[in-house]
């Protein structure tokens, strides 16, 4: 029994001692060598090996001198396009069954870079603009799952996401190639669906006094038609993002708007809190420029309303003007989001119309209509 154990120990020692790695040189010669398995010695730019484990002599080869080698995984030497130029690298085969092949290379510190081979071209996967890289090289498949893989944030530059992406694509273009799931998108946390920022805008607006109770008193406040006047607003916005295409949003901003009737009888200087609540729909998911439309309700709460009457000679106000401090109405807008290096900018043209209630016990309730258009810009501060 002791002899059998001793023989097994000797056999294991012998196999360990004579274990060798397979190296194929560029000229086709095959060598059995001992490769130094450390990032500093064997990486995408060089290969270090010994002819025997006990040897003190190390041999260093460049990628141009090698065809392939095997150290638990298969590595090959490829000429790749990277940063506008080409270079030859030693890359590990990750997925090579399908139209697109995936490779990985590491530097001397073990930091990974990923590469694909498609239609005869070997390309470095863009670390800085992964979304555009995926759009360009993977969306030609008619059944490509945009919901799963786009937008591709730069933090997804990692092996599990790219393996899943390549496996999905290869199965998409050829259903004989099986799909294997390597990556699961993170489930959005509730706080990830919230965003907020600042916004400001300016434009013009027009007041018009109208009687909805009776036409008999249409000119009791003078001509009651107003010139277009300048208005501006600035404040904060918040949104709940139910999907990448749909959000519910609200603004809280300070708004100033004034009015002078064409006959000069009525002057209105008005400031207040503008609070619209609206739904927004975005288009062209994943693009740098994304148009949108929005629609909702609007409320304005007066802070310092000032109504002044410049009465001409022999002019008599037959009933007092009493306006509600709050107006309600509708708003709508359209515009575009533009990606920047940090957070997107939002450019918007917004139209609104709201009404002040004007009460009078004798003649009934009237309304003061306000219609306007604003050019607005918003910037996201948090998500």
ABEGO torsion letter per residue (X at the ends): XAAAAAAAAAAAAAAAAABBBBBBBAAGBBBBBBBBBBAAABBAABBBBBABAABABBBBBBAAABABBBBGBBBBBBBBBBGGBBBBBBBBBABABEABBBBBBBBAAGBBBBBBBBGGBBBBBBAABAAAAAAAAAAABAABBAAAAOBBBAAABBAAAAAAAAAAAAAAABAABBBBBABBBBBBBAAAABBBBBBBBBBBBBBBBBBAABAAAAAAAEAGBBBBBBBBBBEBBBBBBABAABBBBBBBBBBBBBBBBAAGABBBBBBBBBBBBBBBBBBGBGBABBBBBBBBBBBBBBABBBBBBBBBBGBBBABBBBBBABBBBBBBBBEBBBBBABBBBBBBBBBBBBBBBBBBAAAEBBBBBBBBBBBBBBBBABX
